[in-house]
Amino acid sequence: MSPTGRCEQSLKGAAGLQTFTGSWTTTMALLNLLLFLLWLGVPVSSMSLQKRVVNGHNCDDKERQYHVRIDGYDPKVKSLCGGSLISDEWILTAAHCWEPGWTITATLGIHPKSAKKEIHTITHHEIYKDSLGKDHDIMLLKLPKKTQIQPIQLTDCKTNLPV
């Protein structure tokens, strides 16, 4: 991808984390961009998902490798969530998949079933808050080490977006 605009540079950063430094401002800018991209992709994703549910077919072994299983637990409660690998070290998931004091594990390689599984204990997460400090149900989980599993492909953006 050749970064010719601010939006494309941000997307390259999301895909390869070359521009992601972990600062709060950068994290919020990335989350704003990802939220916008998810909003744009909902109709397309819904149509694709519907085709797989109604008279669907098995996914090819090279499809959906970015799916992640998120397990959260403490001594009394266990939670199961899903997420998407958005780079070689970041997972996008719902913020309600984590509670203070929980241990979170992320299982990569859940699709295809024959794939080698990678299980990571998550120690770093970022929950999205807007400029007014309001929480949203969006969270980034950082893997303790980079993975070789192919993340979801983000689209190229042809216009500059304010972030």
DSSP file with accessible surface (Angstrom, degrees, kcal/mol):
  #  RESIDUE AA STRUCTURE BP1 BP2  ACC     N-H-->O    O-->H-N    N-H-->O    O-->H-N    TCO  KAPPA ALPHA  PHI   PSI    X-CA   Y-CA   Z-CA
    1    1 A M              0   0   98      0, 0.0     0, 0.0     0, 0.0     0, 0.0   0.000 360.0 360.0 360.0 133.0    0.0    0.0    0.0
    2    2 A S        -     0   0   80      2,-0.0     2,-0.9    10,-0.0     3,-0.2  -0.865 360.0-136.1-102.6 115.4    1.5    3.4   -0.9
    3    3 A P        +     0   0   56      0, 0.0     3,-0.1     0, 0.0     4,-0.0  -0.569  43.3 150.0 -74.9 105.6    0.6    6.0    1.7
    4    4 A T        +     0   0  108     -2,-0.9     2,-0.3     1,-0.1     3,-0.0   0.544  63.2  33.0-108.6 -13.5   -0.4    9.1   -0.2
    5    5 A G  S  > S-     0   0   13     -3,-0.2     4,-2.1   152,-0.1     5,-0.2  -0.892  86.0-103.5-138.3 168.8   -2.8   10.6    2.3
    6    6 A R  H  > S+     0   0  124     -2,-0.3     4,-2.2     1,-0.2     5,-0.2   0.901 119.2  51.9 -59.5 -40.6   -3.4   10.8    6.0
    7    7 A C  H  > S+     0   0    4      1,-0.2     4,-2.4     2,-0.2    -1,-0.2   0.929 108.9  49.4 -64.6 -43.6   -6.1    8.1    5.9
    8    8 A E  H  > S+     0   0   21      1,-0.2     4,-2.6     2,-0.2    -1,-0.2   0.892 109.5  52.5 -65.3 -35.8   -3.9    5.7    4.0
    9    9 A Q  H  X S+     0   0   98     -4,-2.1     4,-2.2     1,-0.2    -1,-0.2   0.919 109.7  48.9 -64.9 -40.5   -1.1    6.2    6.5
   10   10 A S  H  X S+     0   0   32     -4,-2.2     4,-2.3     2,-0.2    -2,-0.2   0.909 111.6  49.4 -64.7 -40.5   -3.4    5.5    9.4
   11   11 A L  H  X S+     0   0    1     -4,-2.4     4,-2.7     2,-0.2     5,-0.2   0.911 109.1  51.7 -65.6 -39.9   -4.7    2.3    7.7
   12   12 A K  H  X S+     0   0   61     -4,-2.6     4,-3.1     1,-0.2     6,-0.5   0.925 109.8  50.8 -61.5 -38.9   -1.1    1.2    7.0
   13   13 A G  H  X S+     0   0    2     -4,-2.2     4,-2.4     1,-0.2     7,-0.3   0.909 110.7  48.3 -63.3 -40.7   -0.5    1.8   10.7
   14   14 A A  H  < S+     0   0    1     -4,-2.3    -2,-0.2     2,-0.2    -1,-0.2   0.905 117.0  42.5 -66.6 -39.0   -3.5   -0.3   11.7
   15   15 A A  H  < S+     0   0   38     -4,-2.7    73,-0.4    -5,-0.2    -2,-0.2   0.895 136.5  13.8 -75.8 -39.3   -2.5   -3.1    9.3
   16   16 A G  H  < S-     0   0   28     -4,-3.1    -3,-0.2    -5,-0.2    -2,-0.2   0.426  89.5-132.3-116.8  -2.9    1.2   -3.2   10.1
   17   17 A L     <  +     0   0   16     -4,-2.4    -4,-0.2    -5,-0.4    -3,-0.1   0.800  61.9 136.8  52.9  32.5    1.3   -1.1   13.3
   18   18 A Q  S    S+     0   0  137     -6,-0.5    -5,-0.1     1,-0.2    -1,-0.1   0.796  78.4  33.6 -75.7 -26.4    4.2    0.9   11.8
   19   19 A T  S    S+     0   0   77    -10,-0.2     2,-0.6    -9,-0.1    -1,-0.2   0.455  93.1 106.4-105.0  -1.2    2.8    4.1   13.0
   20   20 A F        +     0   0   28     -7,-0.3     7,-0.0     1,-0.2   -10,-0.0  -0.670  34.9 167.7 -84.8 117.3    1.2    2.8   16.2
   21   21 A T        -     0   0  108     -2,-0.6    -1,-0.2     2,-0.1     3,-0.1   0.524  51.1-113.5-107.0  -8.9    3.3    4.0   19.2
   22   22 A G        +     0   0   38      1,-0.3    -2,-0.1     2,-0.1     2,-0.0   0.439  66.1 144.0  91.6  -2.9    1.0    3.2   22.0
   23   23 A S     >  -     0   0   48      1,-0.1     4,-2.7     4,-0.0    -1,-0.3  -0.372  60.9-118.4 -69.6 154.6    0.3    6.8   23.0
   24   24 A W  H  > S+     0   0  136      1,-0.2     4,-2.6     2,-0.2     5,-0.2   0.917 113.4  50.5 -60.6 -43.2   -3.2    7.6   24.2
   25   25 A T  H  > S+     0   0  112      1,-0.2     4,-2.4     2,-0.2    -1,-0.2   0.939 112.9  46.0 -62.3 -44.5   -3.8   10.1   21.3
   26   26 A T  H  > S+     0   0   43      2,-0.2     4,-2.7     1,-0.2    -1,-0.2   0.912 111.6  52.2 -65.3 -41.0   -2.7    7.6   18.7
   27   27 A T  H  X S+     0   0    0     -4,-2.7     4,-2.7     1,-0.2    -2,-0.2   0.937 111.5  46.0 -60.7 -45.7   -4.7    4.8   20.3
   28   28 A M  H  X S+     0   0   22     -4,-2.6     4,-2.6     2,-0.2    -1,-0.2   0.905 112.0  51.1 -66.7 -38.8   -7.9    7.0   20.2
   29   29 A A  H  X S+     0   0   26     -4,-2.4     4,-2.3    -5,-0.2    -1,-0.2   0.933 112.1  47.4 -63.0 -43.4   -7.2    8.1   16.6
   30   30 A L  H  X S+     0   0   14     -4,-2.7     4,-2.9     1,-0.2    -2,-0.2   0.927 112.2  49.2 -63.9 -43.3   -6.8    4.4   15.6
   31   31 A L  H  X S+     0   0    1     -4,-2.7     4,-2.7     2,-0.2    -2,-0.2   0.904 110.0  51.5 -64.8 -39.9  -10.0    3.4   17.5
   32   32 A N  H  X S+     0   0   63     -4,-2.6     4,-2.2     2,-0.2    -1,-0.2   0.935 112.7  45.9 -60.0 -45.6  -11.9    6.3   15.8
   33   33 A L  H  X S+     0   0    4     -4,-2.3     4,-2.7     2,-0.2    -2,-0.2   0.936 113.4  48.6 -64.0 -44.4  -10.8    5.2   12.4
   34   34 A L  H  X S+     0   0    5     -4,-2.9     4,-2.8     2,-0.2     5,-0.2   0.905 109.9  52.4 -64.2 -39.3  -11.5    1.5   13.1
   35   35 A L  H  X S+     0   0   67     -4,-2.7     4,-2.3    -5,-0.2    -1,-0.2   0.935 111.1  47.3 -61.4 -43.8  -15.0    2.4   14.4
   36   36 A F  H  X S+     0   0   79     -4,-2.2     4,-2.4     2,-0.2    -2,-0.2   0.931 112.6  49.1 -63.1 -44.2  -15.7    4.3   11.2
   37   37 A L  H  X S+     0   0   23     -4,-2.7     4,-2.1     1,-0.2    -2,-0.2   0.903 111.0  49.8 -63.9 -40.1  -14.4    1.4    9.0
   38   38 A L  H  X S+     0   0   87     -4,-2.8     4,-1.1     2,-0.2    -1,-0.2   0.912 109.3  52.2 -63.8 -40.3  -16.5   -1.1   10.9
   39   39 A W  H >< S+     0   0  174     -4,-2.3     3,-0.6     1,-0.2    -2,-0.2   0.924 111.3  47.0 -61.9 -42.3  -19.5    1.2   10.5
   40   40 A L  H 3< S+     0   0   87     -4,-2.4     4,-0.4     1,-0.2    -1,-0.2   0.872 113.2  49.5 -66.2 -35.0  -18.9    1.3    6.7
   41   41 A G  H 3X S+     0   0   24     -4,-2.1     4,-3.0    -5,-0.2     5,-0.3   0.596  84.1  91.1 -84.9  -8.1  -18.3   -2.4    6.5
   42   42 A V  H <X S+     0   0   80     -4,-1.1     4,-2.8    -3,-0.6     5,-0.3   0.930  86.9  46.3 -58.4 -50.0  -21.5   -3.6    8.3
   43   43 A P  H  > S+     0   0   84      0, 0.0     4,-1.9     0, 0.0    -1,-0.2   0.932 116.8  44.9 -61.1 -41.2  -23.8   -3.8    5.3
   44   44 A V  H  > S+     0   0  105     -4,-0.4     4,-2.3     1,-0.2    -2,-0.2   0.948 115.2  47.0 -66.7 -45.8  -21.2   -5.7    3.3
   45   45 A S  H  X S+     0   0   75     -4,-3.0     4,-2.8     1,-0.2     5,-0.2   0.896 109.8  54.0 -63.2 -39.4  -20.3   -8.0    6.1
   46   46 A S  H  X S+     0   0   62     -4,-2.8     4,-2.5    -5,-0.3    -1,-0.2   0.910 109.4  47.8 -62.4 -41.2  -23.9   -8.7    6.9
   47   47 A M  H  X S+     0   0  109     -4,-1.9     4,-1.9    -5,-0.3    -1,-0.2   0.931 113.2  47.9 -65.5 -43.5  -24.6   -9.8    3.4
   48   48 A S  H  X S+     0   0   50     -4,-2.3     4,-1.1     1,-0.2    -2,-0.2   0.915 113.3  47.6 -62.5 -44.6  -21.5  -12.0    3.3
   49   49 A L  H  X S+     0   0  113     -4,-2.8     4,-1.5     1,-0.2     3,-0.5   0.918 108.4  54.8 -64.3 -41.0  -22.5  -13.6    6.7
   50   50 A Q  H  X S+     0   0  115     -4,-2.5     4,-2.5     1,-0.3     3,-0.4   0.904 103.8  55.1 -61.6 -39.9  -26.1  -14.2    5.6
   51   51 A K  H  < S+     0   0  148     -4,-1.9    -1,-0.3     1,-0.2    -2,-0.2   0.840 109.2  48.4 -61.6 -31.8  -24.9  -16.1    2.5
   52   52 A R  H  < S+     0   0   52     -4,-1.1     4,-0.4    -3,-0.5    -1,-0.2   0.761 114.3  45.1 -80.4 -24.9  -22.9  -18.4    4.8
   53   53 A V  H  < S+     0   0  108     -4,-1.5     2,-0.7    -3,-0.4     3,-0.4   0.913 108.7  54.8 -85.7 -45.1  -25.8  -19.0    7.2
   54   54 A V  S  < S-     0   0   88     -4,-2.5    -1,-0.2     1,-0.3     3,-0.0  -0.804 140.4 -24.5 -95.7 114.2  -28.6  -19.6    4.7
   55   55 A N  S    S+     0   0  163     -2,-0.7    -1,-0.3    -3,-0.1    -2,-0.1   0.876 102.8 163.4  51.4  39.3  -27.7  -22.4    2.3
   56   56 A G        -     0   0   34     -3,-0.4     2,-0.3    -4,-0.4    -4,-0.2   0.037  29.7-133.7 -76.1-172.1  -24.1  -21.6    3.1
   57   57 A H        -     0   0  122     -3,-0.0     2,-0.1     3,-0.0    -1,-0.1  -0.927  31.3 -82.1-140.6 162.2  -20.9  -23.5    2.5
   58   58 A N        -     0   0  156     -2,-0.3     2,-0.1     1,-0.1     3,-0.1  -0.438  52.2-109.5 -64.9 140.3  -17.8  -24.4    4.4
   59   59 A C        -     0   0   34     -2,-0.1    -1,-0.1     1,-0.1     2,-0.1  -0.425  33.5-108.1 -68.1 146.2  -15.2  -21.7    4.5
   60   60 A D    >   -     0   0   95      1,-0.1     3,-2.1    -2,-0.1    -1,-0.1  -0.371  31.8-109.5 -67.5 153.2  -12.1  -22.4    2.5
   61   61 A D  T 3  S+     0   0   92      1,-0.3    -1,-0.1    -3,-0.1    -2,-0.1   0.698 119.4  54.3 -62.2 -17.6   -9.0  -23.1    4.7
   62   62 A K  T 3  S+     0   0  170      2,-0.0     3,-0.4     3,-0.0    -1,-0.3   0.441  94.4  90.5 -95.8   0.6   -7.5  -19.7    3.6
   63   63 A E  S <  S+     0   0   60     -3,-2.1    -4,-0.1     1,-0.2     0, 0.0  -0.691  89.4   6.9 -96.6 151.5  -10.6  -17.7    4.7
   64   64 A R    >   +     0   0   55     -2,-0.3     3,-1.5     1,-0.1    -1,-0.2   0.739  70.0 146.4  58.3  30.7  -11.4  -16.1    8.0
   65   65 A Q  T 3   +     0   0   61     -3,-0.4    44,-0.5     1,-0.3    46,-0.2   0.680  63.4  70.2 -70.3 -12.8   -8.0  -16.8    9.5
   66   66 A Y  T 3   +     0   0   44     85,-0.1    19,-2.4    42,-0.1    -1,-0.3   0.528  69.9 117.3 -82.5  -5.5   -8.3  -13.6   11.5
   67   67 A H  E <   -A   84   0A  76     -3,-1.5    43,-0.7    17,-0.2    42,-0.5  -0.428  46.8-167.8 -65.1 137.7  -11.0  -15.0   13.8
   68   68 A V  E     -A   83   0A   4     15,-2.2    15,-1.7    40,-0.1     2,-0.5  -0.978  17.6-139.6-130.2 138.7   -9.9  -15.0   17.4
   69   69 A R  E     -AB  82 107A  99     38,-2.3    38,-3.1    -2,-0.4     2,-0.5  -0.868  18.7-160.2 -96.3 128.7  -11.5  -16.8   20.4
   70   70 A I  E     -AB  81 106A   1     11,-2.9    11,-2.9    -2,-0.5     2,-0.5  -0.951   6.8-172.2-113.3 119.1  -11.4  -14.6   23.6
   71   71 A D  E     -AB  80 105A  13     34,-2.8    34,-2.9    -2,-0.5     2,-0.4  -0.964   2.3-176.0-111.9 127.1  -11.8  -16.3   26.9
   72   72 A G  E     +AB  79 104A   1      7,-2.2     7,-3.5    -2,-0.5     2,-0.3  -0.969  15.6 156.2-119.7 137.5  -12.1  -14.2   30.1
   73   73 A Y  E     -AB  78 103A  90     30,-2.1    30,-3.0    -2,-0.4     5,-0.2  -0.999  25.2-179.2-158.6 155.6  -12.3  -15.8   33.5
   74   74 A D        -     0   0   53      3,-2.3    28,-0.1    -2,-0.3     3,-0.1  -0.782  61.6 -76.3-135.5-176.1  -11.8  -15.4   37.2
   75   75 A P  S    S+     0   0  137      0, 0.0     3,-0.1     0, 0.0    27,-0.0   0.780 130.2  29.9 -59.8 -22.4  -12.4  -18.1   39.9
   76   76 A K  S    S+     0   0  197      1,-0.2     2,-0.4     0, 0.0    -3,-0.0   0.703 118.0  44.7-108.3 -24.9  -16.2  -17.7   39.7
   77   77 A V        -     0   0   72     -3,-0.1    -3,-2.3     2,-0.0     2,-0.4  -0.943  52.4-166.7-129.9 144.3  -17.0  -16.6   36.1
   78   78 A K  E     -A   73   0A 145     -2,-0.4     2,-0.4    -5,-0.2    -5,-0.2  -0.996  10.8-169.5-129.0 137.7  -16.0  -17.6   32.6
   79   79 A S  E     -A   72   0A  26     -7,-3.5    -7,-2.2    -2,-0.4     2,-0.4  -0.955   7.9-157.8-127.0 144.3  -16.8  -15.6   29.5
   80   80 A L  E     +A   71   0A 108     -2,-0.4     2,-0.3    -9,-0.2    -9,-0.2  -0.990  22.9 158.2-124.4 127.0  -16.5  -16.4   25.8
   81   81 A a  E     -A   70   0A  20    -11,-2.9   -11,-2.9    -2,-0.4     2,-0.3  -0.868  29.4-127.6-135.9 172.5  -16.2  -13.7   23.1
   82   82 A G  E     +A   69   0A  50     -2,-0.3    12,-0.5   -13,-0.2     2,-0.3  -0.799  24.7 174.8-118.8 163.5  -14.9  -13.4   19.6
   83   83 A G  E     -AC  68  93A  12    -15,-1.7   -15,-2.2    -2,-0.3     2,-0.4  -0.945  25.7-118.2-156.0 174.5  -12.5  -10.9   18.0
   84   84 A S  E     -AC  67  92A  37      8,-2.3     8,-2.9    -2,-0.3     2,-0.6  -0.991  22.1-127.6-125.9 131.5  -10.7  -10.1   14.8
   85   85 A L  E     + C   0  91A   1    -19,-2.4    67,-2.8    -2,-0.4     6,-0.2  -0.658  30.2 175.6 -73.5 116.2   -6.9  -10.0   14.4
   86   86 A I        -     0   0    6      4,-2.4     2,-0.3    -2,-0.6     5,-0.2   0.506  64.4  -1.7-105.9  -7.2   -6.3   -6.5   12.8
   87   87 A S  S    S-     0   0    0      3,-1.2   -71,-0.1   -71,-0.1    -1,-0.1  -0.914  92.7 -77.0-159.1-172.4   -2.5   -6.6   12.7
   88   88 A D  S    S+     0   0   45    -73,-0.4    59,-2.4    -2,-0.3    61,-0.1   0.547 129.2  18.2 -77.2  -1.4    0.3   -8.9   13.7
   89   89 A E  S    S+     0   0   32     57,-0.2    54,-2.8     1,-0.1     2,-0.4   0.374 109.5  79.1-147.0   8.5   -0.1   -7.9   17.4
   90   90 A W  E     - D   0 142A   3     52,-0.2    -4,-2.4   -76,-0.1    -3,-1.2  -0.965  49.1-165.8-127.5 139.1   -3.6   -6.3   17.9
   91   91 A I  E     -CD  85 141A   0     50,-2.4    50,-2.5    -2,-0.4     2,-0.5  -0.956  12.6-145.9-119.2 135.2   -7.1   -7.8   18.3
   92   92 A L  E     +CD  84 140A  17     -8,-2.9    -8,-2.3    -2,-0.4     2,-0.2  -0.894  38.6 139.7-100.2 127.4  -10.3   -5.8   18.0
   93   93 A T  E     -CD  83 139A  15     46,-2.6    46,-2.7    -2,-0.5     2,-0.3  -0.838  53.5 -68.1-150.1-173.8  -13.1   -7.1   20.3
   94   94 A A    >   -     0   0   21    -12,-0.5     3,-1.6    -2,-0.2    44,-0.3  -0.666  32.8-134.7 -88.6 142.3  -15.9   -5.9   22.5
   95   95 A A  G >  S+     0   0   14     -2,-0.3     3,-1.6     1,-0.3    -1,-0.1   0.789 101.5  69.5 -66.3 -26.7  -15.1   -4.1   25.8
   96   96 A H  G 3  S+     0   0  111      1,-0.3    -1,-0.3    41,-0.1    41,-0.0   0.570  80.6  78.6 -71.1  -3.2  -17.6   -6.2   27.7
   97   97 A a  G <  S+     0   0    2     -3,-1.6     2,-0.4   -15,-0.1    -1,-0.3   0.438  92.8  58.0 -80.5   0.5  -15.3   -9.2   27.2
   98   98 A W    <   -     0   0   60     -3,-1.6   -26,-0.0   -26,-0.1     6,-0.0  -0.992  58.0-179.8-134.4 140.8  -13.1   -7.9   30.0
   99   99 A E    >   -     0   0   92     -2,-0.4     3,-2.3   -26,-0.1   -26,-0.1  -0.975  45.8 -86.5-131.5 148.3  -13.7   -7.2   33.7
  100  100 A P  T 3  S+     0   0   95      0, 0.0     3,-0.1     0, 0.0    -2,-0.0  -0.278 116.0  22.0 -54.7 134.0  -11.2   -5.9   36.2
  101  101 A G  T 3  S+     0   0   74      1,-0.3     2,-0.1   -27,-0.0   -28,-0.0   0.296  95.1 126.9  91.7 -10.7   -9.4   -8.8   37.8
  102  102 A W    <   -     0   0   40     -3,-2.3     2,-0.5   -28,-0.1    -1,-0.3  -0.469  57.7-131.6 -77.7 153.8  -10.1  -11.3   34.9
  103  103 A T  E     -B   73   0A  58    -30,-3.0   -30,-2.1    -2,-0.1     2,-0.5  -0.889  24.6-157.5 -98.0 132.4   -7.5  -13.3   33.1
  104  104 A I  E     -BE  72 122A   5     18,-0.6    18,-2.8    -2,-0.5     2,-0.4  -0.947  10.7-175.1-115.1 129.8   -7.9  -13.0   29.3
  105  105 A T  E     -BE  71 121A  15    -34,-2.9   -34,-2.8    -2,-0.5     2,-0.5  -0.964  10.0-155.0-120.3 144.2   -6.6  -15.5   26.8
  106  106 A A  E     -BE  70 120A   0     14,-2.8    14,-2.7    -2,-0.4     2,-0.6  -0.980   4.0-157.0-117.6 126.6   -6.8  -15.1   23.1
  107  107 A T  E     -BE  69 119A  16    -38,-3.1   -38,-2.3    -2,-0.5     3,-0.3  -0.924  12.5-171.6-106.6 114.9   -6.7  -18.2   20.9
  108  108 A L  E     + E   0 118A   1     10,-3.1    10,-2.3    -2,-0.6   -40,-0.1  -0.684  63.8  45.4 -98.5 158.4   -5.5  -17.6   17.3
  109  109 A G        +     0   0    4    -44,-0.5    -1,-0.2   -42,-0.5     6,-0.1   0.778  62.6 138.9  81.0  26.8   -5.7  -20.2   14.6
  110  110 A I        +     0   0   55    -43,-0.7   -42,-0.1    -3,-0.3    -2,-0.1   0.677  52.8  83.5 -77.9 -16.5   -9.3  -21.3   15.3
  111  111 A H  S    S+     0   0   43    -44,-0.3    -1,-0.2   -46,-0.2     2,-0.2  -0.994  84.3  31.0-134.4 131.7  -10.0  -21.4   11.6
  112  112 A P  S >  S-     0   0   12      0, 0.0     3,-2.1     0, 0.0    -1,-0.1   0.627  84.8-135.7 -74.3 166.5   -9.4  -23.7    9.9
  113  113 A K  T 3  S+     0   0  189      1,-0.3    -2,-0.1    -2,-0.2     4,-0.1   0.776 104.7  57.4 -60.6 -26.6   -9.8  -26.4   12.5
  114  114 A S  T 3  S+     0   0   98      2,-0.1    -1,-0.3    -4,-0.0     3,-0.1   0.572  85.3 110.7 -81.5  -6.6   -6.6  -28.0   11.2
  115  115 A A  S <  S-     0   0   32     -3,-2.1     2,-0.3    -6,-0.1   -54,-0.0  -0.273  81.3-100.4 -69.6 153.1   -4.6  -24.9   11.8
  116  116 A K        -     0   0  185      1,-0.1     2,-0.2     2,-0.0    -1,-0.1  -0.573  42.4-130.3 -71.8 128.3   -2.0  -24.7   14.6
  117  117 A K        -     0   0   88     -2,-0.3     2,-0.5    -4,-0.1    -8,-0.2  -0.596  16.5-160.3 -83.7 142.3   -3.5  -22.9   17.6
  118  118 A E  E     -E  108   0A  51    -10,-2.3   -10,-3.1    -2,-0.2     2,-0.5  -0.994   5.8-165.2-119.8 123.5   -1.7  -20.1   19.3
  119  119 A I  E     -E  107   0A 120     -2,-0.5     2,-0.4   -12,-0.2   -12,-0.2  -0.950   9.7-177.9-113.0 123.4   -2.9  -19.3   22.9
  120  120 A H  E     -E  106   0A  12    -14,-2.7   -14,-2.8    -2,-0.5     2,-0.5  -0.964  24.5-136.9-121.5 137.2   -1.8  -16.0   24.3
  121  121 A T  E     -E  105   0A  79     -2,-0.4     2,-0.4   -16,-0.2   -16,-0.2  -0.822  28.5-136.3 -89.0 125.6   -2.4  -14.5   27.8
  122  122 A I  E     +E  104   0A  16    -18,-2.8   -18,-0.6    -2,-0.5    21,-0.1  -0.704  34.7 163.8 -88.8 129.2   -3.3  -10.8   27.3
  123  123 A T        +     0   0  123     19,-0.5     2,-0.4    -2,-0.4    -1,-0.1   0.478  63.6  55.2-117.8  -9.3   -1.8   -8.3   29.7
  124  124 A H  E     +F  142   0A  73     18,-0.6    18,-2.4     2,-0.0     2,-0.3  -0.991  58.5 160.9-131.3 129.8   -2.4   -5.1   27.8
  125  125 A H  E     -F  141   0A  53     -2,-0.4     2,-0.4    16,-0.2    16,-0.2  -0.970  22.9-152.4-142.9 156.0   -5.8   -3.7   26.6
  126  126 A E  E     -F  140   0A  28     14,-2.4    14,-2.9    -2,-0.3     2,-0.5  -0.995   9.6-156.6-130.0 124.1   -7.2   -0.3   25.5
  127  127 A I  E     -F  139   0A  38     -2,-0.4     2,-0.2    12,-0.2    12,-0.2  -0.889  26.1-116.6-102.3 131.3  -10.9    0.5   25.9
  128  128 A Y  E     +     0   0A  14     10,-2.4     8,-1.9    -2,-0.5     2,-0.4  -0.464  34.5 176.8 -70.4 130.5  -12.2    3.2   23.6
  129  129 A K  E     -F  135   0A  90     -2,-0.2     6,-0.2     6,-0.2     5,-0.0  -0.994  23.9-129.8-128.5 137.8  -13.6    6.3   25.2
  130  130 A D    >   -     0   0   38      4,-2.1     3,-2.3    -2,-0.4  -102,-0.0  -0.137  40.6 -84.7 -77.7-178.0  -14.8    9.3   23.1
  131  131 A S  T 3  S+     0   0  125      1,-0.3    -1,-0.1     2,-0.1  -103,-0.0   0.697 130.2  55.7 -64.7 -17.0  -13.7   12.9   23.6
  132  132 A L  T 3  S-     0   0  156      2,-0.1    -1,-0.3     0, 0.0    -2,-0.0   0.371 120.2-108.2 -93.0   1.7  -16.4   13.3   26.3
  133  133 A G    <   +     0   0   46     -3,-2.3     2,-0.3     1,-0.3    -2,-0.1   0.545  68.5 149.4  85.0   8.0  -14.9   10.4   28.3
  134  134 A K        -     0   0  137      1,-0.1    -4,-2.1    -5,-0.0    -1,-0.3  -0.589  44.7-126.0 -79.2 131.7  -17.9    8.1   27.5
  135  135 A D  E     - F   0 129A  93     -2,-0.3     2,-0.3    -6,-0.2    -6,-0.2  -0.474  23.6-165.0 -72.5 147.6  -17.0    4.3   27.3
  136  136 A H  E     -     0   0A  60     -8,-1.9     2,-1.9     2,-0.3    -8,-0.2  -0.882  35.5-104.0-127.2 161.9  -18.0    2.4   24.1
  137  137 A D  E    S+     0   0A  85     -2,-0.3     2,-0.4   -43,-0.1   -41,-0.1  -0.255  85.4 108.3 -85.4  52.9  -18.1   -1.4   23.7
  138  138 A I  E     +     0   0A  21     -2,-1.9   -10,-2.4   -10,-0.3     2,-0.3  -0.996  40.7 172.3-132.5 132.6  -14.8   -1.4   21.7
  139  139 A M  E     -DF  93 127A   0    -46,-2.7   -46,-2.6    -2,-0.4     2,-0.4  -0.998  22.1-147.7-142.7 143.2  -11.5   -2.8   23.0
  140  140 A L  E     -DF  92 126A   0    -14,-2.9   -14,-2.4    -2,-0.3     2,-0.5  -0.933  13.9-160.3-106.2 134.3   -8.1   -3.5   21.6
  141  141 A L  E     -DF  91 125A   1    -50,-2.5   -50,-2.4    -2,-0.4     2,-0.5  -0.959   9.4-144.6-113.3 131.6   -6.0   -6.4   23.0
  142  142 A K  E     -DF  90 124A  75    -18,-2.4   -18,-0.6    -2,-0.5   -19,-0.5  -0.846  13.8-132.9 -99.1 126.5   -2.3   -6.5   22.5
  143  143 A L        -     0   0    3    -54,-2.8   -21,-0.1    -2,-0.5     3,-0.1  -0.487  16.3-126.8 -70.7 145.9   -0.7   -9.8   22.0
  144  144 A P  S    S+     0   0   80      0, 0.0     2,-0.3     0, 0.0    -1,-0.1   0.760  94.1  15.7 -68.4 -22.3    2.5  -10.4   24.1
  145  145 A K  S    S-     0   0  143    -57,-0.1    -2,-0.0   -56,-0.0   -25,-0.0  -0.989  94.0 -92.9-146.6 155.0    4.4  -11.3   20.9
  146  146 A K        -     0   0  115     -2,-0.3     2,-0.3    -3,-0.1   -57,-0.2  -0.281  38.1-143.5 -66.7 152.6    3.7  -10.8   17.2
  147  147 A T        -     0   0    6    -59,-2.4    -1,-0.1     2,-0.1    -4,-0.0  -0.779  15.7-142.4-114.5 159.6    2.0  -13.6   15.2
  148  148 A Q        +     0   0  180     -2,-0.3     2,-0.2     2,-0.1    -1,-0.1   0.424  66.5 116.9 -96.0  -3.0    2.5  -14.9   11.7
  149  149 A I  S    S-     0   0   29    -61,-0.1    -2,-0.1     1,-0.1   -83,-0.0  -0.462  77.0-106.4 -69.3 137.8   -1.3  -15.4   11.2
  150  150 A Q        -     0   0   99     -2,-0.2   -65,-0.1     1,-0.1    -1,-0.1  -0.469  35.3-142.6 -68.9 121.7   -2.8  -13.2    8.5
  151  151 A P        -     0   0   24      0, 0.0   -65,-0.2     0, 0.0   -85,-0.1  -0.287  35.1 -76.2 -76.5 170.2   -4.9  -10.4    9.9
  152  152 A I        -     0   0   47    -67,-2.8     2,-0.6   -86,-0.2   -68,-0.0  -0.352  52.1-113.3 -62.1 143.1   -8.1   -9.1    8.4
  153  153 A Q        -     0   0  141     -3,-0.1     2,-0.3   -66,-0.0    -1,-0.1  -0.742  27.5-149.9 -84.3 121.7   -7.5   -6.9    5.3
  154  154 A L        -     0   0   37     -2,-0.6     2,-0.0   -68,-0.1  -139,-0.0  -0.661  23.2-109.3 -88.2 149.2   -8.5   -3.3    5.8
  155  155 A T        -     0   0   93     -2,-0.3     2,-0.3     1,-0.1    -1,-0.1  -0.331  28.2-107.5 -75.9 156.1   -9.7   -1.4    2.8
  156  156 A D        -     0   0   73     -2,-0.0     2,-0.5  -145,-0.0    -1,-0.1  -0.620  31.0-139.3 -77.3 144.5   -7.7    1.4    1.2
  157  157 A C        -     0   0   17     -2,-0.3  -149,-0.2     1,-0.1  -152,-0.1  -0.918  14.0-167.7-110.1 127.4   -9.2    4.8    1.8
  158  158 A K  S    S+     0   0  166     -2,-0.5     2,-0.3  -151,-0.1    -1,-0.1   0.538  70.4  52.8 -92.7  -8.2   -9.3    7.3   -1.1
  159  159 A T  S    S-     0   0   91   -154,-0.1     2,-0.4  -153,-0.0  -154,-0.1  -0.912  87.6-106.2-126.5 156.2  -10.1   10.4    1.0
  160  160 A N        -     0   0  108     -2,-0.3    -2,-0.1  -153,-0.1     0, 0.0  -0.648  34.7-159.7 -79.1 132.6   -8.6   12.0    4.0
  161  161 A L        -     0   0   32     -2,-0.4     2,-0.3    -4,-0.0  -128,-0.0  -0.915  22.1-114.5-111.5 140.2  -10.6   11.5    7.2
  162  162 A P              0   0  120      0, 0.0     0, 0.0     0, 0.0     0, 0.0  -0.565 360.0 360.0 -71.6 129.8  -10.3   13.7   10.3
  163  163 A V              0   0   70     -2,-0.3  -134,-0.1  -131,-0.0  -133,-0.1  -0.901 360.0 360.0-124.1 360.0   -8.9   11.6   13.1
